[in-house]
Amino acid sequence: MLTILAIRDLTERKRVSAQVIKTQRLESIGTFAGNIAHDLNNALAPVLMSLELLHKQNPNSSELVNTIESGANRGADMLRQLLVFSKGSYIEPQIVQTATLLDEILEIIRSTFPKNIELNAEIAEDLHPVLGDPTQIHQVLLNLCVNARDAMPDGGSLSVLAENVEVDASYASAIAGAHPGSYVMWRISDTGGGIPPEILDRIFEPFFTTKALGKGTGLGLSIVVGIVKSHHGFINAYSTLMKGSTFAVYIPADLTGAAVTGAIETKQAYFMGNGEAILIVDDSVGMLSAAKAVLTALNLHVFTATDGQDALEVVKQFGNAFSAVITDVHMPNMDGLAFVRELRAFLPDVRIIVISGNLDEDEANGFIEMGVHTFLEKPFTQEKLTTALAHAFAP
């Protein structure tokens, strides 16, 4: 009996050790990817803003400018995907009725997937809502269903199960990022060839793919895990060769029934200044130069600073002249959070726009606690900057 217990204990230790190593590897890759994406975002932001100015100044070169802009936007999209994997993404939570969302996905599957793939759906009638971003959750589930389709080129069975579950401490301890509680669980299973054990531990790494060259970026599953993480959930994957694979996604259920304000409207809004003074703070010289040109064209009087300490000196010098402040988050000497905290002591009512390509939930909540509600993701276009200004200056 003691021998059996010792074997079980050793097996459990090996499993936990393997889980810890896997988690540490993904965190290291995420940190590396996030740092690279942050720096590249700073490089792309002035490019995208400058291109819009070029459109107006050189209308005869519009085709060439469009080509450059298209390439820059594709690069920006890939960087956003890397950042979602590296840290999760900040979301303004809404109540998401997951049953309705699943109905939409099942309709897509029925109308677009090959007819040799049989769909089996089992959706609980009392499925709880969750708090999150409906577009991102839709992306997670559709991505997993598309992967299941691709795993069955000769046809097979795709099963989609959704139900309310209670995760206990024992189950949570076996999966990285899991915590006990009430969840909505989606399970997507296929009857394809399965995933080899030596690959299964790497499938969530960015740019890792078993697809042929040109058939995928290798970012799909890394985006999935990033989105799930940003919704305080977790994902479990298991597979058997020649029998298929299963991905189970768990997102905390919303049992409060409380109304939650949705995200700010992202449609373009008109804005033109009236000579107001505005301060923009960023450690990228290219970013400051491009933003100053755009803001000046919007009839604003622009001041610049390269970090929080530099910005505070400007604020002390010009006092109440500023109608708004635009600040980056990650800067040397004094970061955006510390700067805004000090700024509120001088200008408690000044409008503030936070710009960042790598904003996590804790940082966002810190700004919200100080009355900041306008966020702009790098790299951004002149259109998005104008929308943010219109929101910040709204009465």
N, C-alpha and C positions, 0 to 999 in steps of 0.2 A: 504493500500500500504506500509506504514512504517513497519507494522508487517511482511509482506512478505520479505521486504528487511532485516529486523533484523534477521529473520530465516535463510535467505541465508547467511548473514554475519557470523552467529554463526556456520552454517554448514561448511563454508569455513575455519573458524578458527580451528574447530575440525579436518578437513581433513589435514590442514597444520601441526597441532600439532602432529597428528598421524604419518605423514610422517617424521617429525623431530625426533620423538622418535625412529622410525624404523631405520633411518639412523644412529643415535647415537648408537643404540644397535649393528648394524652390524660393525660400526667402533670400538667399544669396543671389540667385539669378534675378529675382525681382528687384533687389536693390541696385544691381548692376544695370538692368534694363531701365529702371526709373531715372538713374543719374544720367545715362546717355540721352534718354528721351527729353529730359528737362533741358539739357544743353542744346539739343537740336531744336526744341521748341523755341528757345530764345533766338536761334538763328533764323528760323522760318517766319516768326512773327513780323519782323520788319519787311521781309520779302512780300508777304501777302498784302500788307497795308500799302507798300510802295507800288505794287502792281495796279491797285485801283487808281492811284494818282496818275500813273502812266497812261491808263485808259483814257483819262480826261485830257491829259496834255498831248497825247499822240494818238488821236483817233485812227489815223491811217495805219498804225501798227497793231491794230486790235487783234488780228489773227495770231501774230507771234506772241503777244502778251497773253492771249487766251491759252496758248500752248504751255507757256511757262506757268501760268496760274493753275492750270489743270495738274501739272506735275507737282507743284508745291502743295496743292490740296490733297493729292494722293499720299504724299509724304506725311502731311499733317495727320491724316486719318490713321496711318500706320503707327505714328507716335502716340496718338490717343489710345490705340489698342494696347500698346506696350504699357502705358501708364495705368490702364485699367487692370492689367495683370499684376503690375508691380506693387500697387498699393490699394487696389480697389478704387472706386471713384466716388466722390461726394455726390449724393443725390438729395433732392428735396422730396421727401416721401409723400406719396399719395396712397389712398386706399385703393388697392388693386383687387377687383373681383376676378379671382383666378379661373373660375368656371367659364366666364365669358371669354377670357383670353384664350383658354384652351379650345373653345368652340371655333375660334378664328383659325387656330393652328391646324386643327383637325380638318377644317374645310380646305385649307391650302394643301394638306397631304392628299386628300381625296381627289382634288382637281388637278394636281401637278405631278404627283409621284407615279412611277410606272405601274401599270395595271398588274404586273406579276408580283407586286408587293402587297400582301394582305395586311390590312390595318385592323388591329384589335384595340379598342378603347374602353377603359373602365374608369369612369369619373364619378366620385362620390357626390351624391346629391346635396349634401350639407357642407361642401368644401368651404373652409374658412377664407376670408380675405387675408392679404398680407400688406405690409407697408413697404412701398418701394416705387420704382420707376417702371411703368407698364411696358415701355418700349424695350428696356433692357431685359426684363424678364421674358418678354416675347422672343428677344434675340437668343437668349439662353436655350429655351425649349426648342425653337425652330432649328438652331444650330445642331443640337443633339439629334433631332429627328432627321436632318439632312445627312449627318454623319452615319446614322443607322442605315439610311437609304443607300449611301455610297458603299457601305460594307456588304451589300447584297446585290451585286451587279446582275446576278442570274435570278433574282427574285427571292422571296422569303416572307417572313412574318415580322411586322413591326408592331410592338405592343406599347401602348401609352396608358399608364395607370396614374391616377391622382387621388390622394386621400389625406385625411387628417391623421397625424400620428403623434404619439408622445415618446420622446427620446429620453431614456433613463440614463443614469450616470454610467452604468456599465457599458452601454452601447457608445455613448459619447466619448468615453475614454479610449476607444479603439480607433477613432478617426480624428485626424488633425483638424483643429478649428471647430470641433463640435462641442455643444454645451447642452445639458439637459433642458427640456422644455417642450412646448407645444409647437408643432411645425406643420406646414403643408408640404407634402412630399410628392414629387413627380418622378416616376420611374419609366425610362425609355429603354426598351430592350429590342435587340435584333437577333436574327438567326443566321448571321453571317459567319465568316471564318474565324472570328475571335481575334484577340490581341495576345501575342506571345508574352509570357511572364516577364521576360527581360526588357520589354518595351513598355509594359503597363505602367511602371513607375515613372516613365518620362513623358507620358502623353500630354501632360499639362504644361510642359516647358515651352516657352515661346520659340517659334521657328523650328520646332521638332515636328517632323511629319514623315509618314511612310508613303505619302502619295507621290506620284511621278512629278518630275520637274515641270513647273508651270501649272500644276493642277491645284495648288493651294499655297498659302503663305506660311502655314504652320502656326497661325495666331488664333485659330478658332477656339480651341479648347482652353488656351491660356486666357482668352477674353472671358470665356464661360466661368472659369474659376475666379477671375477678378470680380466679375459682376456679382456672383454668388457671395463672395467675401464681403463686398460692399453692402450687401443686404443682410449681413450678420448670419449668413447661412453656411452650409457646407455641402460637399459633394462626395459621393462614394462611387467608385467604379470597380467592376469586377468582370472577368471574362474567362471563357473556357474555349480552347482551340477547337474549331470545327463545330461549335455549338452556338457561339454568339457572344454578345457583350451587353452589359446593362450599366446604365448611368442613373444613379438616384440623386436627385437634387432636393435639398431641405432648406426651406426659408421659414423663419419664425412666423407663426400665425398671428394676426391682429385680433385679439379677443376683446378689445376695449370698446370698439364701435365708435370711437371718437372721430370727429371730422378733422381732416388734415388739409392744410392749405397746399395746393399743388405748386408746381414750378412756375416761375415767372414766364409770361408770354415771350416767345423767342422770335415772333414775326417782326419784320423790320418796322421801326418807328421813326418818324421824321424828327430831326433835331437840328437846330441852328442856334448858335450862341449869340449873345449880345455884348460881346467884349468882356465877359466874365473872366476872372483870373482862375487858372486851374494849375495844380501841381501834379506832375507825374514822376513817380519814383521807381527806378529800375536799375539794376546793375549792368544791363546790357546797353552799350553806347548806341549800337544799331537800332535797338528797340526805341530808345529815347528819341533818336533822330527821326525815325519814321513816324512815331506817334506825335511828335511835335508838329511835323508837316501836316498830318491829318487834322489834328486839333486846331491848328491855325487856320486851315481851310474852312473849319466849322465856326469861324469867327470867335475863337477863344484866345485869351492872352495866356501863353503857356510858359510855365517855369519848370525846370527839371532838377532832379537830384538822383544820385547814384546809389544811395542806401538810406536807411532810416535816420542815422545820425546827421548826414548831410541835409536830409529833408527837414529835420527839426530846426536846424540853423536857418533854413530859408523861411520856415513858418514863423520863427521868433522875429525875423527881420521884417517880414511883411504883414504879420498879424492877421487881422480880419479881412484882408484883401481877397482871400481865397473862397471861392464858391464851391469848389469840389477838389478832391484829391484822388488820384488814381495810383495805387501802389501794388508792387509785386510782393510776393510772400517770402521767397527764399533769397536773401541778400546777405552780403558780408557785413560785419560790424554791428548792425541792428536789423533784424528781420522785420517782416511786415506786421506780425502780431505785436511785437514790442513797440514798433513805431506808432501803430494806431492807438495803442494804450496810452502812450505819451501824448499823441496828437489830441486825443479827447480832452486832455487837461487844458490845452490851449484853445481849441476850437470844438466845443462839445456838440455843436449842431452842424458841422460841415458835412457835406455829402461825400461819401467814400465809395469808390469802386475798387474791388480787389481783383487783380489779374494774376493768373497762375496757370502753369501747365502741369502742376503736380500737387493739387490741393487735396488733402485727405479730410476725413469727417471731423476729426478732433480740431484741426485748424479752422475749418469752416464754422464749427460750433463756437470756437473762441471769438471769431469775428462777429457772429450773430449776437453773442452776449454783449458785444459793444455797440450794437445797433447797426451793424453793416448787413445789408440784405441784397446787394448787387454784386454778383460775381461774373467774371469773364474769363473763359478758358483760352489759354494760349495754345497755338497761334490763332489769332482772330483777324477778321477782316474789318475794313472800315465800316461795313454795314452793321456788323455785330457791335462794334464800338459805339456807333451812333445809337443803336437800340439801347445799350447800357446807359449811355448818357441821358437819353430820353426818360428812362426809368428813374435814374437818380435825380433828375431835375423835375420830375413830376410833382405837382403840388400835393 
